[in-house]
Amino acid sequence: MLDSLRKGAGTWVAKLFIALLIFSFAIWGVTDFLQGFGQNTAAKVGDTEVSIFEFDRTYRQDLNRLAQQFGRPLTAEEGAALGIPQQALGRLIAEAALSNTAQDLKLGVSDQRLATLIQSDPAFRGASGRYERARLDQVLRAYGYQEDEYVVQRRQTAERNQLSEGIAGSLRAPVSYLEALSAYQFETRTADYVLLTDEAIGAIEDPTDPALTSFFDENKSDFRAPEYREIKILSLTPETVARPDDIAEEDARYEYEQRAERYFQPERRKVRQMSFPSSEAAAEAAVEIEGGKTFEDLMTERGLSNNDVTLGVMSKDDFLDETLGDTAFSLGEGETSGAVEGRFSTVILNVEEVLPESTRPYEEVKDEIIQDLAAEQAEREILDMLDEVEDARAGGALLDEVGERFSLPVETLAAFDQSGKSVSGSDVELPEAEGLLAAVFESDVGIENDVLPFGDQGFLWYEVDNVIPERDQTLDEVREQVITAWKADQMNTRLSERAADIQARLEGGTPLETLAGEAELEVKRAENLARNAPAGDFGPDAVTAVFGGPVGTSAVATSAGGQRIVFKVAEVSVPDFDATSSANATLNDQLSQQMSDSLLGQFITDRQNEAGVEVNQAGISQAIGLNPQ
């Protein structure tokens, strides 16, 4: 999500809005209300106003749309941090600038043309695929629009579209521009290379004490012990509230009688079914069975395994085909049917085993019923207990006191860091309450924390009992980790040095094959490498380096596996330009759209500068629920 926002921030529209908003913020710092419009106006471009109501609706729609992508509601502060108010206001100001220009030029749309535009909108088509008035009313209600208001806005949109189309609607990218970009984008390269892995260097010896101490001192921050926290938790769930001992024997027996069907198991049979391509083939097989062949003999003749014919253990109601069910339940254990005309094919059935009907006795299911009744009772009590626990917490009661008062278990968990690891490095078993880990490290000792949802119907309270601050560890505490890190660093250094030596000699004129032979490495060839498209051993860094120079360019780069590649560009291939190809047609559309957007953006900026932009900071802050600064 954030990546998408960052990409969006790079477009000309975002840059235009940001530049405008920077200007607006500078103005907002002078006064809450600029002269020339009332408190119900969010912004004004020339004579065209953007109402607070219009801004609020656009802002709420954008906020809700983003909340759906995040999977949770967003607060006003979160929305502001993501730039949602600025984006909504910037878009409305840009539209107002175009509307203001359209009014100056006296552009208009006839009622007949406007009706055609509305009726051709796909959003207002019903099940028949044609415009339906009822669908129009439904959509407008869903988005909070009155019909008259929508018609006015639709007319303004049509006028803005006339202006936009007149400025940049038919703009197409020049062929020379398209050809140059096509050559850049679709160029491929071939490179010869050697791959230096850890095996090419060999095992790294253990460091000497002075070397290890020096490395540790230089990288001490990498081995700091993180902050740990110990917490107490109290959970309110059906399991912790349930009181099985309170369930009376007669209540359990009554429930058993009410659930009689649940404990009754009808007669079932383990059935095998062999299908045939025709009724005649099935009839011939049935005759053979009457003559003494077994079902297994037929399976062997037809090359079938037990998995091919077993339907499993089935009750009569489990059969989708009633005819097959009736036949299967008319056979005795071990018996085989004749040819049976099923719904989909002709089959022969065999019953391997008959499981008679049965009913689980009360004593067998008694504990299960008591647990269920206790859980149901607990579920009814949880919300009442939630209020009582919250009242106790508001009165200053600690978790231990709450647990004792309401007979709820209080647990103390082992200290853990922000990744949920214990001091020994193992995972601490934390309750699966949403946001618990982050909330613990935002809290502190002695702070009362908000209750967290826990499971489907439960709640969880926690208290930070102890904070173990992060600290520098001694070398003796982390010696093995430091040795491992030292060896990794040495391996990285030696790989780089070996690769740099090979590359220097390659540039000096020594053939790659000769260098590979001396180092006992294999010369490989990577073909059809495309720009910005990692492939094989060539990761992003290596692909970028391959396209960093002409044929003959050599370099060292990091491979996709984190090793080293020494390569030399062997070939460069640029496809013949074909403006009609699908790839170039798509590229042409993209370039043309970018040029159109850029031209229109410059026009909007010019119109805003000429007409002037005024913004109501106080009204906007109030609309989004933030206090103006």
Stockholm file with secondary structure:
# STOCKHOLM 1.0

chainA/1-629         MLDSLRKGAGTWVAKLFIALLIFSFAIWGVTDFLQGFGQNTAAKVGDTEVSIFEFDRTYRQDLNRLAQQFGRPLTAEEGAALGIPQQALGRLIAEAALSNTAQDLKLGVSDQRLATLIQSDPAFRGASGRYERARLDQVLRAYGYQEDEYVVQRRQTAERNQLSEGIAGSLRAPVSYLEALSAYQFETRTADYVLLTDEAIGAIEDPTDPALTSFFDENKSDFRAPEYREIKILSLTPETVARPDDIAEEDARYEYEQRAERYFQPERRKVRQMSFPSSEAAAEAAVEIEGGKTFEDLMTERGLSNNDVTLGVMSKDDFLDETLGDTAFSLGEGETSGAVEGRFSTVILNVEEVLPESTRPYEEVKDEIIQDLAAEQAEREILDMLDEVEDARAGGALLDEVGERFSLPVETLAAFDQSGKSVSGSDVELPEAEGLLAAVFESDVGIENDVLPFGDQGFLWYEVDNVIPERDQTLDEVREQVITAWKADQMNTRLSERAADIQARLEGGTPLETLAGEAELEVKRAENLARNAPAGDFGPDAVTAVFGGPVGTSAVATSAGGQRIVFKVAEVSVPDFDATSSANATLNDQLSQQMSDSLLGQFITDRQNEAGVEVNQAGISQAIGLNPQ
#=GR chainA/1-629 SS CHHHHHHHHTSHHHHHHHHHHHHHHHHHTTCSSCTTSCTTEEEEETTEEEEHHHHHHHHHHHHHHHHHHHTSCCCHHHHHHTTHHHHHHHHHHHHHHHHHHHHHTTCCCCHHHHHHHHHTCGGGBCTTSSBCHHHHHHHHHHTTCCHHHHHHHHHHHHHHHHHHHHHHTTCCCCHHHHHHHHHHHHCEEEEEEEEECHHHHCCCCCCCHHHHHHHHHHTGGGGCBCCEEEEEEEEECHHHHCCGGGSCHHHHHHHHHHTHHHHEECCEEEEEEEEESSHHHHHHHHHHHHTTCCHHHHHHHTTCCHHHHEEEEEEGGGCSSHHHHHHHTTSCTTCBCCCEECSSSEEEEEEEEEECCEECCHHHHHHHHHHHHHHHHHHHHHHHHHHHHHHHHHTTCCHHHHHHHHTCCEEECCCBCTTSBBTTSCBCCCCCBTTHHHHHHHCCTTCCCCCEEETTTEEEEEEEEEEECCBCCCTTTTHHHHHHHHHHHHHHHHHHHHHHHHHHHHHTTCCHHHHHHHTTCCCEEEEEEETTBCBTTBCHHHHHHHTTSSTTCEEEEECTTSSEEEEEEEEEECCCCCTTSHHHHHHHHHHHHHHHHHHHHHHHHHHHHHHCEEECHHHHHHHHTCCCC
#=GC SS_cons         CHHHHHHHHTSHHHHHHHHHHHHHHHHHTTCSSCTTSCTTEEEEETTEEEEHHHHHHHHHHHHHHHHHHHTSCCCHHHHHHTTHHHHHHHHHHHHHHHHHHHHHTTCCCCHHHHHHHHHTCGGGBCTTSSBCHHHHHHHHHHTTCCHHHHHHHHHHHHHHHHHHHHHHTTCCCCHHHHHHHHHHHHCEEEEEEEEECHHHHCCCCCCCHHHHHHHHHHTGGGGCBCCEEEEEEEEECHHHHCCGGGSCHHHHHHHHHHTHHHHEECCEEEEEEEEESSHHHHHHHHHHHHTTCCHHHHHHHTTCCHHHHEEEEEEGGGCSSHHHHHHHTTSCTTCBCCCEECSSSEEEEEEEEEECCEECCHHHHHHHHHHHHHHHHHHHHHHHHHHHHHHHHHTTCCHHHHHHHHTCCEEECCCBCTTSBBTTSCBCCCCCBTTHHHHHHHCCTTCCCCCEEETTTEEEEEEEEEEECCBCCCTTTTHHHHHHHHHHHHHHHHHHHHHHHHHHHHHTTCCHHHHHHHTTCCCEEEEEEETTBCBTTBCHHHHHHHTTSSTTCEEEEECTTSSEEEEEEEEEECCCCCTTSHHHHHHHHHHHHHHHHHHHHHHHHHHHHHHCEEECHHHHHHHHTCCCC
//
